Amino acid sequence: MINIVDLFSGAGGLTFGFYYKIKGQKFVRNKKFNFLFANEYNPHACEAFRLNFPDIPLIGCDIASITPAKLEEHNIQCNDVDLVIGGPPCQSYSTVGKRQYDQRATMYEEYIRLLGILRPKMFIFENVTGLLSMKNENGEPVINDIKKLFGNIQSANTELGYVIKQTILNAKDFGVPQSRERVFLVGTRKDLKETWSFPKATHGGNTGKNFINICEAISDLPHLNQGETKHLYENNPNSTYEILMRNGSQILMNHTCSVYGEKMTAVIQAVPQGEGRHYINSLVEKGILKKEYYLTSGYNNTYGRLWWDKPSTTITNSFGTPSALRCIHPLQDRALTTREGARLQSFPDWFKFVGPKHERNSQIGNAVPPLLAIQLANSIEKSLSDIANG
């Protein structure tokens, strides 16, 4: 049994990959992993986590307040931790929006502090690729600070260091219908044999399997008009991916379309697949659209429509807002629904999200895609087995 502590868990995307495995065309419990406890601060994410993983002890509090005394208070024993997983908040590092070296940007220090308390054999630290270019208050790379601290952790007045391996993984290479790059740091305790290798791609390249596209991921979900919600499936699954995502679900959750104003409706209707804000403005300049439809704010791919025959671009917290980064449905004149966003992240249809729409979408947009997490879990299992066998 591999004992895990899950930090910054969110609703549980990375958790999912260690809690479940795929057998046939279904997700089944992976009994090789045992969660000692998880930690999350956001109350809506906490509630979602408890609904989806009711047997994992969750401490819903600021990570800074987790101490040996706090763990004892919750009757949690952490004397034999094999693995710590998690990724601190990424908004400060993101290249989308205003980047700032604020309190959230230093949350990795809490992750490292807990490594010193828990002394795991290995850890997985995940974040956006913007972390690699982020500078600290002295103008030096934050990633160098993090790796240095990982290498020299103080635990009970003794040095506890980790050998670090770093890479960028793209979710689409692992069967997720989304191009989503994230940086992963994996550490192995220096007093143990270092055997870690990152998982190899299962899709694209020379794998013999094509990337999963949006059509293969959401084509079975019901058509929606503005203001409409549907709770029942109207079509059979059209791909093995859709079969896996349904996993026996009979009721469809979180498949709702908002109501848009006249200008937003006209803009959405005018955008073809692969186009966005600049295309709309070019139509205004040519006199095809009214002058009031000119879009003065946003990035190049805001108001962008996705491609039906390609993986999605990166799902963000605001994927339900048409004016956000490319999130307009390829065939329908609306933004993605919460359930469609979950599908593109590889959450099965029975997975529950909690709170108002923006909270549910944040739980999805912040997550590590479960299918990628499963591949990481497989590699961790092998590495820890190699360590145990000397």
C-alpha positions as CSV (number, residue, x, y, z in Angstrom):
1,M,0.0,0.0,0.0
2,I,1.3,3.4,-1.0
3,N,0.5,6.2,1.5
4,I,-0.3,9.6,0.0
5,V,-0.9,13.1,1.3
6,D,-2.7,15.4,-1.1
7,L,-2.1,19.1,-0.7
8,F,-3.9,22.0,-2.6
9,S,-6.3,19.2,-3.7
10,G,-9.0,21.4,-5.2
11,A,-12.0,19.2,-6.2
12,G,-9.5,16.3,-6.8
13,G,-8.2,16.1,-10.4
14,L,-4.7,14.8,-9.4
15,T,-6.4,12.9,-6.6
16,F,-8.5,11.0,-9.1
17,G,-5.5,9.6,-10.9
18,F,-4.3,7.9,-7.7
19,Y,-7.7,6.9,-6.5
20,Y,-8.9,5.2,-9.7
21,K,-7.4,3.2,-12.5
22,I,-8.9,2.2,-15.9
23,K,-10.1,-1.4,-16.3
24,G,-11.7,-2.1,-19.6
25,Q,-13.8,0.9,-20.4
26,K,-14.5,1.9,-16.7
27,F,-12.8,3.7,-13.8
28,V,-12.3,1.3,-10.9
29,R,-10.8,1.9,-7.4
30,N,-7.0,1.6,-7.4
31,K,-6.4,-0.2,-4.1
32,K,-2.6,0.2,-4.2
33,F,-2.9,3.8,-3.0
34,N,-4.1,4.9,0.4
35,F,-4.8,8.6,1.1
36,L,-3.8,9.6,4.7
37,F,-5.4,13.0,4.3
38,A,-6.0,15.9,1.8
39,N,-6.0,19.6,2.3
40,E,-7.9,22.4,0.5
41,Y,-8.9,25.9,1.6
42,N,-11.8,26.8,-0.8
43,P,-15.1,25.8,0.8
44,H,-16.8,24.9,-2.5
45,A,-13.8,22.8,-3.6
46,C,-13.8,21.1,-0.2
47,E,-17.5,20.2,-0.6
48,A,-16.9,18.8,-4.1
49,F,-13.9,16.8,-2.8
50,R,-15.9,15.3,0.0
51,L,-18.7,14.3,-2.3
52,N,-16.3,12.6,-4.8
53,F,-13.9,11.1,-2.3
54,P,-15.9,10.5,0.9
55,D,-13.4,8.1,2.5
56,I,-10.4,10.5,2.2
57,P,-10.0,12.6,5.4
58,L,-10.0,16.2,4.2
59,I,-8.7,19.1,6.4
60,G,-10.5,22.2,5.1
61,C,-8.2,25.0,6.2
62,D,-5.4,27.3,5.3
63,I,-2.4,25.1,4.6
64,A,-0.3,27.4,6.9
65,S,-2.3,26.1,9.9
66,I,-1.4,22.4,9.3
67,T,1.0,21.3,12.0
68,P,1.8,18.0,13.7
69,A,-0.6,19.2,16.5
70,K,-3.3,19.8,13.9
71,L,-2.9,16.4,12.4
72,E,-3.0,14.8,15.8
73,E,-6.2,16.8,16.5
74,H,-7.7,15.1,13.4
75,N,-6.4,11.7,14.5
76,I,-4.3,11.5,11.4
77,Q,-1.1,9.4,11.6
78,C,1.6,10.4,9.1
79,N,4.6,8.3,10.3
80,D,5.0,6.5,7.0
81,V,4.3,8.8,4.0
82,D,5.4,7.5,0.6
83,L,4.2,10.4,-1.5
84,V,3.0,14.0,-1.4
85,I,1.1,15.4,-4.4
86,G,-0.2,18.8,-5.2
87,G,0.3,22.1,-6.9
88,P,0.0,25.5,-5.2
89,P,-2.2,28.3,-6.7
90,C,-1.0,29.1,-10.2
91,Q,-2.7,32.5,-10.9
92,S,0.3,34.5,-9.9
93,Y,2.5,32.6,-12.4
94,S,0.0,32.5,-15.3
95,T,1.1,34.4,-18.4
96,V,-2.6,35.3,-18.9
97,G,-3.5,38.5,-17.1
98,K,-1.4,40.4,-14.5
99,R,1.6,38.5,-13.1
100,Q,2.6,39.5,-9.7
101,Y,4.9,38.1,-7.0
102,D,2.4,38.1,-4.2
103,Q,1.5,35.9,-1.3
104,R,0.0,33.2,-3.6
105,A,3.3,33.1,-5.5
106,T,5.1,32.0,-2.4
107,M,2.7,29.2,-1.4
108,Y,5.3,26.7,-2.5
109,E,7.0,27.5,0.8
110,E,4.1,25.9,2.7
111,Y,4.3,22.8,0.4
112,I,8.0,22.6,1.3
113,R,7.4,23.1,5.0
114,L,5.1,20.2,5.0
115,L,7.6,18.0,3.2
116,G,9.8,18.7,6.2
117,I,7.1,17.5,8.5
118,L,5.9,14.5,6.5
119,R,9.3,13.3,5.1
120,P,7.8,11.4,2.1
121,K,9.8,9.2,0.0
122,M,8.7,11.1,-3.1
123,F,6.6,14.1,-4.1
124,I,4.9,15.5,-7.2
125,F,4.7,19.3,-7.6
126,E,2.7,20.7,-10.5
127,N,2.1,24.2,-11.8
128,V,1.6,26.3,-15.0
129,T,4.6,26.7,-17.3
130,G,4.6,30.4,-16.5
131,L,6.3,29.3,-13.3
132,L,9.5,28.8,-15.3
133,S,9.7,32.5,-16.4
134,M,8.4,34.0,-13.1
135,K,10.9,36.2,-11.2
136,N,11.0,36.8,-7.5
137,E,11.3,40.2,-5.8
138,N,15.0,40.2,-6.5
139,G,14.5,39.6,-10.3
140,E,15.7,36.0,-10.1
141,P,13.9,32.9,-11.4
142,V,11.4,31.6,-8.8
143,I,11.9,28.0,-10.1
144,N,15.5,28.2,-8.9
145,D,14.4,29.2,-5.4
146,I,12.0,26.3,-5.4
147,K,14.5,23.7,-6.5
148,K,17.1,24.9,-4.1
149,L,14.6,24.6,-1.2
150,F,13.6,21.1,-2.3
151,G,17.2,20.1,-2.3
152,N,17.8,21.3,1.3
153,I,14.8,20.9,3.5
154,Q,15.3,21.1,7.2
155,S,13.4,18.4,9.1
156,A,13.8,18.0,12.9
157,N,17.0,19.9,12.8
158,T,18.5,17.6,10.1
159,E,18.8,18.1,6.4
160,L,16.3,16.3,4.3
161,G,16.9,16.9,0.6
162,Y,15.4,15.6,-2.6
163,V,16.8,14.8,-6.0
164,I,14.6,16.7,-8.5
165,K,13.6,15.8,-12.0
166,Q,11.6,18.4,-14.0
167,T,9.7,18.3,-17.3
168,I,6.7,19.8,-19.1
169,L,3.8,17.4,-19.9
170,N,1.1,18.1,-22.4
171,A,-2.3,16.5,-21.4
172,K,-3.1,15.7,-25.1
173,D,-0.2,13.3,-25.1
174,F,-2.0,11.2,-22.5
175,G,-5.5,10.8,-24.0
176,V,-7.0,14.0,-22.8
177,P,-8.8,16.0,-25.5
178,Q,-7.0,19.2,-24.6
179,S,-3.7,20.8,-25.4
180,R,-2.6,21.7,-21.8
181,E,1.1,22.1,-20.9
182,R,2.1,22.0,-17.2
183,V,5.4,21.8,-15.5
184,F,6.0,18.9,-13.1
185,L,8.8,18.6,-10.5
186,V,9.2,15.1,-9.0
187,G,11.5,14.6,-6.1
188,T,13.0,11.5,-4.6
189,R,14.5,11.6,-1.1
190,K,18.3,11.7,-1.2
191,D,18.7,8.7,1.1
192,L,16.8,6.5,-1.3
193,K,17.6,5.0,-4.7
194,E,16.4,7.5,-7.4
195,T,14.5,5.6,-10.1
196,W,12.0,8.1,-11.4
197,S,11.0,8.3,-15.0
198,F,8.2,10.5,-16.3
199,P,5.4,8.6,-18.1
200,K,5.7,8.2,-21.9
201,A,3.1,9.6,-24.2
202,T,0.2,7.3,-25.0
203,H,-1.2,9.4,-27.9
204,G,0.3,11.4,-30.8
205,G,3.8,11.2,-32.2
206,N,4.9,7.6,-32.8
207,T,2.4,6.0,-30.4
208,G,0.0,4.8,-33.1
209,K,-2.9,6.6,-31.5
210,N,-4.2,10.0,-32.7
211,F,-4.9,12.8,-30.2
212,I,-8.5,12.8,-28.9
213,N,-10.4,15.7,-30.5
214,I,-13.4,17.6,-29.3
215,C,-15.8,15.7,-31.5
216,E,-14.7,12.4,-29.9
217,A,-15.1,14.0,-26.5
218,I,-18.5,15.8,-26.4
219,S,-20.4,14.9,-29.6
220,D,-22.9,12.7,-27.6
221,L,-24.0,15.6,-25.3
222,P,-27.4,17.2,-26.1
223,H,-27.7,20.3,-28.2
224,L,-28.5,23.4,-26.2
225,N,-30.1,26.8,-27.0
226,Q,-29.6,29.9,-24.9
227,G,-31.1,29.5,-21.4
228,E,-31.6,25.8,-21.8
229,T,-30.6,23.0,-19.4
230,K,-30.7,19.3,-20.2
231,H,-30.4,16.5,-17.7
232,L,-30.9,13.4,-19.9
233,Y,-28.7,12.0,-22.7
234,E,-30.3,12.1,-26.1
235,N,-27.7,10.2,-28.1
236,N,-25.5,7.1,-27.6
237,P,-21.7,7.5,-27.1
238,N,-19.9,7.9,-30.4
239,S,-16.4,7.0,-29.3
240,T,-14.5,4.9,-26.7
241,Y,-13.7,8.1,-24.9
242,E,-17.3,9.1,-24.5
243,I,-18.1,5.6,-23.2
244,L,-15.4,6.0,-20.6
245,M,-16.7,9.4,-19.6
246,R,-20.3,8.2,-19.2
247,N,-19.2,5.2,-17.1
248,G,-22.8,4.2,-16.7
249,S,-24.2,7.6,-15.9
250,Q,-27.9,8.0,-16.5
251,I,-28.4,11.6,-15.4
252,L,-26.5,14.5,-17.0
253,M,-25.3,17.2,-14.6
254,N,-24.1,20.7,-15.2
255,H,-25.2,20.9,-18.9
256,T,-26.6,24.4,-19.0
257,C,-26.4,27.3,-21.5
258,S,-26.5,30.9,-20.3
259,V,-28.5,33.7,-22.0
260,Y,-26.4,36.3,-23.9
261,G,-27.1,39.8,-24.9
262,E,-27.7,40.9,-28.5
263,K,-24.1,42.0,-29.2
264,M,-22.6,38.8,-27.7
265,T,-25.1,36.7,-29.7
266,A,-24.2,38.4,-32.9
267,V,-20.4,38.1,-32.2
268,I,-20.7,34.4,-31.4
269,Q,-22.8,33.7,-34.5
270,A,-20.2,35.4,-36.7
271,V,-17.1,33.5,-35.5
272,P,-16.1,30.4,-37.5
273,Q,-14.0,27.6,-36.1
274,G,-10.4,28.7,-35.2
275,E,-11.2,32.4,-35.4
276,G,-11.7,35.0,-32.6
277,R,-11.5,38.7,-31.8
278,H,-9.4,39.8,-34.7
279,Y,-11.7,38.1,-37.1
280,I,-14.8,39.9,-35.7
281,N,-13.0,43.3,-35.9
282,S,-12.0,42.6,-39.5
283,L,-15.7,42.1,-40.3
284,V,-16.5,45.4,-38.6
285,E,-13.7,47.2,-40.6
286,K,-15.2,45.7,-43.8
287,G,-18.6,46.9,-43.0
288,I,-20.1,43.4,-42.6
289,L,-20.8,43.9,-38.9
290,K,-22.0,47.0,-37.2
291,K,-19.5,49.4,-35.7
292,E,-20.8,48.7,-32.2
293,Y,-19.6,45.1,-32.5
294,Y,-15.9,46.1,-32.6
295,L,-14.1,44.4,-29.7
296,T,-11.7,46.7,-28.0
297,S,-10.5,44.5,-25.2
298,G,-9.2,40.9,-24.8
299,Y,-6.3,38.8,-26.2
300,N,-5.9,37.4,-29.7
301,N,-7.9,34.2,-29.0
302,T,-10.7,35.8,-26.9
303,Y,-14.2,35.4,-28.4
304,G,-12.6,32.3,-30.1
305,R,-14.4,29.3,-31.4
306,L,-12.8,25.9,-30.9
307,W,-12.1,23.3,-33.6
308,W,-14.4,20.2,-33.9
309,D,-11.6,18.0,-35.2
310,K,-8.8,19.1,-32.9
311,P,-8.1,18.8,-29.2
312,S,-9.3,21.8,-27.2
313,T,-7.0,24.6,-26.3
314,T,-6.2,25.0,-22.6
315,I,-9.3,25.0,-20.4
316,T,-9.2,28.0,-18.0
317,N,-11.4,29.0,-15.1
318,S,-13.5,31.2,-17.3
319,F,-14.3,28.7,-20.1
320,G,-18.0,29.3,-19.7
321,T,-17.7,32.9,-20.7
322,P,-17.7,33.5,-24.5
323,S,-15.4,36.6,-24.2
324,A,-12.7,34.5,-22.4
325,L,-9.9,32.6,-24.0
326,R,-11.1,30.3,-26.9
327,C,-14.1,28.5,-25.4
328,I,-17.0,28.9,-27.9
329,H,-18.5,25.5,-28.9
330,P,-17.3,24.4,-32.4
331,L,-20.8,23.9,-33.8
332,Q,-23.2,25.6,-31.5
333,D,-23.5,29.3,-30.8
334,R,-22.6,29.4,-27.1
335,A,-19.7,28.9,-24.7
336,L,-18.8,25.5,-23.3
337,T,-21.0,24.2,-20.5
338,T,-19.6,23.1,-17.2
339,R,-20.0,19.4,-18.2
340,E,-18.3,19.9,-21.5
341,G,-15.4,21.6,-19.8
342,A,-15.2,18.6,-17.4
343,R,-15.2,16.2,-20.4
344,L,-12.4,18.1,-22.0
345,Q,-10.4,17.8,-18.7
346,S,-11.3,14.1,-18.7
347,F,-13.5,14.1,-15.6
348,P,-16.3,11.5,-15.9
349,D,-19.9,12.5,-16.0
350,W,-20.6,11.3,-12.5
351,F,-18.0,13.5,-11.0
352,K,-19.7,16.3,-9.0
353,F,-18.8,20.0,-8.8
354,V,-20.2,22.4,-6.2
355,G,-21.2,26.0,-6.0
356,P,-22.2,28.7,-8.4
357,K,-21.1,28.4,-12.0
358,H,-17.8,30.3,-11.7
359,E,-16.8,28.1,-8.7
360,R,-17.7,24.9,-10.5
361,N,-15.8,26.0,-13.6
362,S,-12.8,27.0,-11.4
363,Q,-12.7,23.5,-9.9
364,I,-12.4,22.2,-13.4
365,G,-10.1,24.8,-14.8
366,N,-7.6,24.5,-11.9
367,A,-7.4,20.7,-12.0
368,V,-4.8,18.3,-13.3
369,P,-6.7,16.2,-15.9
370,P,-7.5,12.8,-14.4
371,L,-6.2,10.8,-17.3
372,L,-2.8,12.4,-17.1
373,A,-2.9,11.9,-13.3
374,I,-3.5,8.1,-13.9
375,Q,-0.3,7.9,-16.0
376,L,1.6,9.7,-13.3
377,A,0.3,7.3,-10.7
378,N,1.4,4.3,-12.8
379,S,4.9,5.7,-13.0
380,I,5.0,6.5,-9.2
381,E,3.9,2.9,-8.4
382,K,6.8,1.6,-10.5
383,S,9.3,4.0,-9.0
384,L,8.4,3.2,-5.4
385,S,8.4,-0.5,-6.1
386,D,11.9,-0.2,-7.5
387,I,12.9,1.8,-4.3
388,A,11.4,-0.9,-2.1
389,N,13.3,-3.7,-4.0
390,G,16.6,-1.9,-3.6
